[in-house]
């Protein structure tokens, strides 16, 4: 709103001091990040006090599973509300609200925020540890994926220039772009020409049908990415500061990728497609990272508040949708490698245990899943509850405190984020 107000005043009354700053993405992104941090800390403190007065806290914690006896029962939950407010308020003030990509991000926050809040509400107030029905979550995630995919397909503003070249003639910068088109191209890592077209997978259908099939595949892939990253972030939210810390680092990497995609010179230099308007995502992501860092003020060990599904589902959705918008969805397995490991650990643990149980024995791949719980659980704890099971990956007998586990997971995410950015040059 401030962005539009400044533009209106400048158009109506002419140029005035400081007005030009609002045209710079970097200025607005930094302002959004700072404001998001301030809102997150200010509102977070008041929100925690409110939840304590209302006795809205975590009641489902199993204290016996923590070998370090860290009491967490009674810690306020639903902290995702803080993240949502701290992200959206700076975005509404600093961003260009006519941008179609920005509205996709806002819709993502609203839909997944409502889903997560409903899940937390059922767990907290209805005392049902299972929360919202899993199928309702899936339907919500699929709906969001369809909205994003179909918007990118049909919205007139959602276009790209598949190639862009910048050179100088007589000290004047000249930008040459290919026509703005709807395209199913995406950036792929480790390949010289960087871009691949999903439609080419369906060349056997003919020129007209392969284009339609390519878009159908893109929309379905969008649904998968949104659901996968959202659930991965949800699984990663199991220790103080874990999900918020990893997501902040991922958000910084996305800022770099979005800025490259929305800048003609950088798109030319890195030989990636230019996506007009995607630079506005930098403002949104700036607010997103600022809100996460502010939330860590309270969520770091020992946590004063948990984000709950309100936060974790929303965080994952933001990351997945942003990656799809800038056509970097194939970089997600690298960038969100920690989320991927958490998801795979749960799938392996669940399926192997079920299969082995049907065969008359009990086999666990890890001591516990998601993966981060494996490192703070002893074999004795597992055998005490399930004495006949066999554990394939027992790991070290030394157990780690969650602060060390969180720090190491964040270090891994930092390395993966750096490597993701490097893939723009590694060919």
C-alpha positions as CSV (number, residue, x, y, z in Angstrom):
1,X,0.0,0.0,0.0
2,X,2.9,2.4,0.8
3,X,4.4,1.5,-2.6
4,X,1.2,2.5,-4.4
5,X,0.7,5.6,-2.2
6,X,4.3,6.8,-3.0
7,X,3.7,6.2,-6.7
8,X,0.4,8.1,-6.6
9,X,1.9,11.0,-4.8
10,X,4.8,11.1,-7.2
11,X,2.5,11.0,-10.2
12,X,0.2,13.7,-8.8
13,X,2.6,16.1,-7.2
14,X,5.8,15.4,-9.0
15,X,9.1,14.0,-7.8
16,X,10.0,14.4,-4.1
17,X,13.0,13.3,-2.0
18,X,13.2,9.6,-1.4
19,X,10.4,8.6,-3.8
20,X,12.8,7.0,-6.2
21,X,14.0,4.5,-3.6
22,X,10.6,2.7,-3.8
23,X,11.3,1.7,-7.3
24,X,14.3,-0.4,-6.2
25,X,13.5,-4.1,-5.4
26,X,16.5,-4.3,-3.0
27,X,15.3,-1.3,-0.9
28,X,11.7,-2.6,-0.6
29,X,12.9,-6.2,0.2
30,X,15.2,-5.0,2.9
31,X,12.5,-2.8,4.4
32,X,10.1,-5.7,4.3
33,X,12.6,-8.0,6.0
34,X,13.3,-5.4,8.8
35,X,9.6,-4.6,9.3
36,X,8.7,-8.3,9.3
37,X,11.4,-9.0,12.0
38,X,10.0,-6.1,14.2
39,X,6.4,-7.3,13.8
40,X,7.4,-10.9,14.5
41,X,9.2,-9.9,17.8
42,X,6.6,-7.3,18.9
43,X,3.5,-9.3,18.0
44,X,5.1,-12.6,19.0
45,X,5.7,-11.5,22.5
46,X,2.1,-10.3,22.9
47,X,0.7,-13.4,21.2
48,X,2.7,-15.7,23.6
49,X,1.3,-13.8,26.6
50,X,-2.2,-14.1,25.2
51,X,-1.9,-17.9,24.7
52,X,-0.5,-18.3,28.2
53,X,-3.5,-16.4,29.7
54,X,-5.9,-18.5,27.7
55,X,-3.9,-21.7,28.5
56,X,-3.6,-22.6,24.8
57,X,-0.6,-24.8,24.8
58,X,1.0,-28.1,23.7
59,X,-0.6,-31.0,25.5
60,X,0.3,-33.9,23.3
61,X,4.0,-34.1,24.0
62,X,5.4,-37.4,25.1
63,X,8.0,-36.4,27.7
64,X,9.3,-40.0,28.0
65,X,10.8,-39.9,24.4
66,X,13.3,-37.2,25.3
67,X,16.4,-38.7,26.9
68,X,17.4,-35.2,28.2
69,X,14.1,-34.7,30.1
70,X,13.4,-31.3,28.5
71,X,9.9,-30.4,29.6
72,X,7.9,-29.0,26.8
73,X,4.4,-29.7,27.8
74,X,2.5,-26.5,28.3
75,X,4.5,-24.4,25.8
76,X,2.1,-22.2,23.7
77,X,1.4,-23.5,20.2
78,X,-0.2,-22.0,17.0
79,X,2.8,-19.7,16.6
80,X,2.4,-19.9,12.9
81,X,-0.1,-17.1,13.3
82,X,2.8,-14.8,14.2
83,X,4.7,-15.9,11.0
84,X,1.6,-15.2,8.9
85,X,0.9,-11.8,10.3
86,X,4.6,-10.8,10.2
87,X,4.9,-11.9,6.6
88,X,1.7,-10.5,5.2
89,X,1.8,-7.0,6.8
90,X,5.1,-5.9,5.3
91,X,4.1,-7.4,1.9
92,X,0.9,-5.4,1.8
93,X,2.8,-2.3,2.7
94,X,5.9,-2.7,0.5
95,X,5.0,-4.8,-2.5
96,X,3.3,-4.1,-5.8
97,X,-0.1,-5.5,-5.2
98,X,-0.9,-5.6,-9.0
99,X,1.6,-8.4,-9.4
100,X,0.0,-11.8,-10.2
101,X,2.9,-13.8,-8.6
102,X,2.5,-11.9,-5.4
103,X,-1.2,-12.7,-5.1
104,X,-0.3,-16.4,-5.7
105,X,1.9,-16.2,-2.6
106,X,-0.7,-14.5,-0.6
107,X,-3.3,-17.1,-1.6
108,X,-0.8,-19.8,-0.6
109,X,-0.4,-18.3,2.9
110,X,-4.2,-18.0,3.3
111,X,-5.1,-21.5,2.2
112,X,-2.4,-23.4,4.0
113,X,-2.6,-21.1,7.0
114,X,-6.3,-22.0,7.4
115,X,-5.6,-25.7,6.9
116,X,-2.8,-25.6,9.5
117,X,-4.9,-23.5,12.0
118,X,-7.8,-25.9,11.7
119,X,-5.4,-28.8,12.5
120,X,-3.9,-27.0,15.5
121,X,-7.4,-26.0,16.7
122,X,-8.6,-29.6,16.7
123,X,-5.4,-30.8,18.5
124,X,-5.5,-28.1,21.1
125,X,-9.2,-27.5,21.8
126,X,-10.7,-30.8,20.8
127,X,-7.8,-32.7,22.4
128,X,-7.6,-34.9,19.3
129,X,-3.9,-35.7,18.7
130,X,-4.7,-36.8,15.1
131,X,-5.9,-33.3,14.2
132,X,-7.5,-32.5,10.9
133,X,-8.4,-35.4,8.7
134,X,-5.5,-36.2,6.4
135,X,-7.7,-36.2,3.3
136,X,-8.8,-32.7,4.0
137,X,-5.2,-31.6,4.1
138,X,-4.5,-33.3,0.8
139,X,-7.5,-31.8,-0.8
140,X,-6.4,-28.3,0.3
141,X,-2.9,-28.8,-0.9
142,X,-4.1,-30.2,-4.3
143,X,-6.5,-27.3,-4.6
144,X,-3.7,-24.8,-4.0
145,X,-1.5,-26.6,-6.5
146,X,-4.2,-26.5,-9.1
147,X,-4.8,-22.8,-8.5
148,X,-1.0,-22.0,-8.9
149,X,-0.6,-24.3,-12.0
150,X,-3.7,-23.1,-13.8
151,X,-2.9,-19.4,-13.0
152,X,0.5,-19.8,-14.5
153,X,-1.1,-21.4,-17.5
154,X,-3.9,-18.9,-18.2
155,X,-3.1,-15.6,-16.5
156,X,-2.1,-13.0,-19.1
157,X,0.6,-11.5,-16.9
158,X,2.3,-14.9,-16.2
159,X,4.7,-15.0,-19.1
160,X,8.4,-15.5,-19.7
161,X,11.1,-14.7,-22.1
162,X,12.9,-17.9,-22.8
163,X,16.1,-16.1,-23.8
164,X,17.4,-12.6,-23.1
165,X,20.6,-10.9,-24.2
166,X,22.2,-7.7,-22.8
167,X,24.9,-5.8,-24.6
168,X,26.1,-2.3,-24.9
169,X,26.1,-0.1,-28.0
170,X,27.8,3.3,-27.7
171,X,27.7,3.0,-23.9
172,X,23.9,2.4,-24.0
173,X,22.6,-0.9,-22.6
174,X,20.5,-2.8,-25.2
175,X,18.3,-5.6,-24.0
176,X,17.1,-8.1,-26.6
177,X,14.5,-10.6,-25.5
178,X,12.7,-13.4,-27.2
179,X,8.9,-12.9,-27.4
180,X,6.9,-13.2,-24.1
181,X,5.3,-16.6,-24.1
182,X,3.5,-19.1,-22.0
183,X,6.1,-21.9,-21.6
184,X,6.6,-25.2,-19.9
185,X,10.3,-24.7,-19.8
186,X,12.1,-25.1,-16.5
187,X,15.7,-24.8,-15.2
188,X,17.5,-28.1,-14.7
189,X,20.8,-28.5,-12.8
190,X,24.2,-29.6,-14.2
191,X,23.1,-29.2,-17.9
192,X,24.9,-26.9,-20.3
193,X,21.8,-25.2,-21.8
194,X,20.1,-25.1,-18.4
195,X,16.5,-25.2,-19.7
196,X,14.3,-28.1,-20.6
197,X,10.8,-28.2,-21.9
198,X,8.3,-30.6,-20.4
199,X,6.4,-30.6,-23.7
200,X,9.3,-32.3,-25.4
201,X,8.6,-35.4,-23.3
202,X,5.4,-35.7,-25.3
203,X,6.7,-35.2,-28.8
204,X,5.3,-38.5,-29.9
205,X,1.8,-36.9,-29.7
206,X,2.5,-34.3,-32.4
207,X,3.2,-30.6,-32.2
208,X,-0.2,-29.4,-31.0
209,X,-0.9,-32.2,-28.5
210,X,2.5,-32.2,-26.9
211,X,2.0,-28.5,-25.9
212,X,-1.2,-29.4,-24.1
213,X,0.2,-32.5,-22.5
214,X,3.2,-30.5,-21.4
215,X,0.9,-28.1,-19.5
216,X,-1.1,-30.9,-18.0
217,X,2.2,-32.4,-16.7
218,X,3.3,-29.0,-15.4
219,X,0.1,-28.5,-13.4
220,X,0.3,-32.0,-11.9
221,X,3.9,-31.5,-11.1
222,X,3.0,-28.2,-9.3
223,X,0.4,-30.1,-7.2
224,X,3.1,-32.6,-6.3
225,X,5.7,-30.0,-5.4
226,X,3.4,-28.0,-3.2
227,X,2.1,-31.1,-1.3
228,X,5.6,-32.6,-1.0
229,X,7.4,-29.5,0.3
230,X,4.5,-28.6,2.6
231,X,4.5,-32.0,4.2
232,X,8.3,-32.1,4.3
233,X,8.4,-28.8,6.3
234,X,5.7,-30.2,8.6
235,X,7.8,-33.3,9.3
236,X,10.9,-31.2,9.9
237,X,9.1,-29.2,12.6
238,X,10.0,-31.4,15.6
239,X,12.7,-29.5,17.5
240,X,13.1,-26.0,18.8
241,X,14.2,-23.7,15.9
242,X,14.6,-26.6,13.4
243,X,12.0,-25.8,10.8
244,X,12.3,-22.0,11.2
245,X,16.1,-22.1,10.9
246,X,16.2,-24.4,7.9
247,X,13.4,-22.5,6.1
248,X,15.1,-19.1,6.7
249,X,18.2,-20.4,4.9
250,X,16.1,-21.8,2.1
251,X,14.3,-18.5,1.8
252,X,17.6,-16.6,1.3
253,X,18.5,-19.0,-1.5
254,X,15.1,-18.4,-3.1
255,X,15.7,-14.6,-2.9
256,X,18.8,-15.1,-5.0
257,X,17.0,-17.3,-7.5
258,X,14.0,-15.0,-7.8
259,X,16.2,-11.9,-8.2
260,X,18.2,-13.6,-11.0
261,X,15.0,-14.6,-12.7
262,X,13.6,-11.1,-12.6
263,X,16.7,-9.3,-13.7
264,X,17.6,-9.1,-17.4
265,X,21.4,-8.8,-16.9
266,X,21.6,-11.7,-14.4
267,X,19.3,-13.8,-16.5
268,X,21.6,-13.3,-19.4
269,X,24.7,-13.9,-17.4
270,X,23.4,-17.2,-15.9
271,X,21.6,-18.2,-19.1
272,X,18.3,-18.8,-17.4
273,X,14.8,-17.7,-18.6
274,X,13.7,-14.2,-17.7
275,X,10.4,-14.0,-15.9
276,X,9.0,-10.4,-15.9
277,X,7.4,-9.6,-12.5
278,X,9.2,-12.4,-10.6
279,X,11.4,-9.8,-9.0
280,X,8.4,-8.8,-6.8
281,X,8.8,-12.2,-5.1
282,X,12.0,-10.9,-3.6
283,X,10.0,-8.4,-1.5
284,X,7.7,-11.3,-0.3
285,X,10.6,-13.5,0.4
286,X,12.4,-10.7,2.3
287,X,9.4,-10.4,4.6
288,X,9.2,-14.2,4.9
289,X,12.9,-14.5,6.0
290,X,12.5,-11.5,8.3
291,X,9.4,-13.1,9.9
292,X,11.2,-16.5,10.4
293,X,14.3,-14.8,12.0
294,X,11.9,-12.9,14.3
295,X,10.1,-16.1,15.2
296,X,13.4,-17.8,16.0
297,X,13.7,-15.1,18.8
298,X,11.1,-17.1,20.7
299,X,11.3,-20.5,19.0
300,X,15.0,-21.2,19.7
301,X,15.9,-23.6,22.4
302,X,14.2,-23.6,24.9
303,X,11.2,-22.7,22.8
304,X,8.7,-20.2,24.2
305,X,6.3,-21.1,21.4
306,X,5.8,-23.7,18.8
307,X,4.7,-22.8,15.2
308,X,2.4,-25.8,14.9
309,X,0.9,-26.9,11.6
310,X,-0.3,-23.3,11.1
311,X,3.3,-22.4,10.5
312,X,5.0,-25.5,9.1
313,X,2.4,-26.2,6.4
314,X,2.4,-22.5,5.3
315,X,6.2,-22.4,5.2
316,X,6.4,-25.5,3.0
317,X,3.8,-24.1,0.7
318,X,5.5,-20.8,0.3
319,X,8.8,-22.5,-0.6
320,X,7.2,-24.9,-3.1
321,X,5.0,-22.3,-4.8
322,X,7.8,-19.8,-5.1
323,X,10.1,-22.5,-6.7
324,X,7.4,-23.3,-9.3
325,X,6.7,-19.7,-10.1
326,X,10.3,-19.0,-11.0
327,X,10.5,-22.4,-12.8
328,X,13.1,-23.8,-10.4
329,X,11.1,-26.7,-9.1
330,X,13.7,-29.2,-10.2
331,X,16.1,-27.6,-7.8
332,X,13.8,-28.2,-4.9
333,X,15.2,-31.7,-4.1
334,X,18.6,-30.1,-3.6
335,X,17.6,-26.9,-1.9
336,X,15.1,-28.7,0.4
337,X,17.3,-31.8,0.9
338,X,16.7,-31.8,4.6
339,X,12.9,-31.8,4.1
340,X,13.4,-34.6,1.5
341,X,15.4,-36.7,4.0
342,X,12.8,-36.3,6.7
343,X,10.0,-37.4,4.3
344,X,11.9,-40.4,3.0
345,X,12.8,-41.5,6.6
346,X,9.1,-41.5,7.5
347,X,8.0,-43.4,4.4
348,X,10.8,-46.0,4.8
349,X,10.1,-46.4,8.5
350,X,6.4,-46.8,8.0
351,X,6.4,-49.1,5.0
352,X,9.2,-51.4,6.1
353,X,7.6,-51.8,9.5
354,X,4.2,-52.6,8.1
355,X,5.6,-55.0,5.6
356,X,7.8,-56.8,8.1
357,X,4.9,-57.0,10.6
358,X,2.8,-58.8,8.1
359,X,5.7,-61.3,7.6
360,X,5.7,-62.1,11.3
361,X,8.6,-59.8,12.5
362,X,9.1,-56.2,13.2
363,X,11.8,-54.3,11.5
364,X,12.6,-50.6,11.9
365,X,15.0,-48.8,9.5
366,X,15.7,-46.1,12.1
367,X,15.3,-45.9,15.8
368,X,12.7,-43.3,15.3
369,X,11.3,-41.2,12.4
370,X,11.4,-38.4,11.2
371,X,15.2,-38.6,10.9
372,X,16.0,-35.9,13.4
373,X,14.4,-38.0,16.2
374,X,16.7,-40.9,15.3
375,X,19.7,-39.0,16.6
376,X,18.3,-38.4,20.1
377,X,16.7,-41.8,20.7
378,X,18.6,-44.8,22.2
379,X,18.1,-48.4,21.2
380,X,17.1,-49.1,24.8
381,X,14.2,-46.7,24.5
382,X,12.9,-48.4,21.4
383,X,13.3,-51.9,22.7
384,X,11.5,-50.9,25.9
385,X,8.4,-50.1,23.9
386,X,8.8,-52.7,21.2
387,X,11.1,-55.5,22.5
388,X,10.8,-57.8,19.6
389,X,11.7,-55.3,16.8
390,X,15.0,-55.3,14.9
391,X,16.7,-52.0,14.1
392,X,18.6,-51.8,10.9
393,X,20.4,-48.4,11.4
394,X,21.3,-48.2,15.0
395,X,23.9,-45.5,14.5
396,X,26.1,-44.2,17.2
397,X,25.4,-45.0,20.9
398,X,26.1,-41.4,21.7
399,X,22.8,-39.4,21.8
400,X,22.8,-35.7,20.8
401,X,21.0,-32.9,22.4
402,X,18.4,-31.2,20.1
403,X,20.4,-28.0,20.0
404,X,23.3,-29.9,18.3
405,X,20.9,-31.7,16.0
406,X,19.2,-28.5,14.9
407,X,22.6,-26.8,14.4
408,X,23.9,-29.6,12.2
409,X,20.7,-29.8,10.2
410,X,20.9,-26.1,9.5
411,X,24.6,-26.4,8.5
412,X,23.5,-29.1,6.0
413,X,20.7,-26.8,4.7
414,X,23.2,-23.9,4.4
415,X,25.5,-26.1,2.3
416,X,22.6,-27.3,0.1
417,X,21.4,-23.8,-0.4
418,X,24.9,-22.6,-1.5
419,X,25.2,-25.6,-3.8
420,X,21.7,-24.9,-5.3
421,X,22.9,-21.4,-6.2
422,X,26.1,-22.8,-7.6
423,X,24.1,-25.1,-10.0
424,X,23.4,-21.9,-12.0
425,X,27.1,-22.0,-13.1
426,X,27.9,-25.7,-12.7
427,X,27.1,-27.2,-16.2
